Amino acid sequence: MGLKAIVVVNKIDRPQARPEYVVDKTFDLFADLNANDAQMDFQIVYASGMNGISGTHPSDIKDNLKPLFEEILKLPMAKVDQGKPLQVMITMLWRCLKNDKFSIYSCGGIAM
């Protein structure tokens, strides 16, 4: 598909956070998935969603999510057909601690 990704390293506020390890493992995953050079050059945002903080470097965390939103706005705009209704899919990857399996849950909605 050739899409560009933003990698968000969450829970950066935790004492046991290992941002460098996470980025290295993410890079390895992209390589294993045969990502092209442009995809391998992904932008990284460090954040704590629960605390509403983010930044583009672990030592430069802002007290808001503006750095994350700024990176999202740098992505190419989606091609849309204004004549068709809005479609959106919100997903969350969830690991079941009981059986250590991953599932994807769809949730949420948009009120107009």
N, C-alpha and C positions, 0 to 999 in steps of 0.2 A: 504494500500500500504506500510505502514511502512517506509516512507521516512523521512529523517532528514531535518530540516529546519534551515535557518538562518533568523532571524528577523532583518530587517533593519528599525530603527527608523529614518525617514528622517526629514529634516527641523529643525535639532537640533540647528541651528544658530539663530532661531527666538526667540525674547524675550518672546513670549507666549508659547514656547515649554514646554511640560509636559512629558518628557521621562519616568518617573516612572509610570505615569498613563497609558501611551501607552503600556508599558511592562505588567503591571497588567491586562489590558483589553485583550491583546494578549494571556496571560497565561489562562485567563478565556475562551477565544474562543477555544483554544486548548483542554481544559478540556471538554467543551461542545461538541466538535467534537470527544470525546473519544480517544484522542491521548494516545499512550502508554508512559511509563516512559521515555524511551530514547527520544521520540519526545518532551515531556514536558521539557526536559533539553536542550532547544534550545539555540544556540549561538546568542548573540545580538550584532549588530553593530550600532553605532550611527553615523549619517551622514548628510551632506547637499550636495546632488548630484549637485545642481546648482553651489555651491561654490567649489566642488571637495575636501571636507574634510571628514574625518571619523576616528573612533576610537572604541575601545571595551569598553570604559567607558566614560560617559559624561564629566568627568574632564580630559580626556586624548585624546583630538582630535588632530590628525595629519593634516598637511596641504596638504594631498593627499588622494587618495582612496586605498592606499596599504593595510591598515587593512581589508578593505572589501574584496579585492582580495585574501588576505591570508586566510581568513575564507572560501571563495569559494573553494580554492584549497584543503582544509581539507576534503571536502565532498567526499564520495566514487565516483569513476569514473563510468561513465555510461558504460553499456555493448553495444558494437558496433559491427557491421558487416562491416569490411573494404571493402567488395565486393559490398556493397549497397551505393547509393548516399546519400549525406548529407541531413538530414531533420532537420529543426529548426522552432520553432514557437515563435515569439516574441509577447508578449501581454502587454497591459497596462490597468489597471483598471481605469475607468474614471467615475466620478459622474457628471451627468448633473445637473447643478444648477437650471435650469428652473423647472424640475419636480422631483428633488431629487431622481432620480433613478440611479442605477449603470449599466454600460455597459462594455463589454470587447471589445477592439479594437485590431485587429491584424495589425501590420505594420512592415515595414523594409524589409531587404533582405540581401543577402550575394553575393558579387561579387567575382568570382574566376579568 
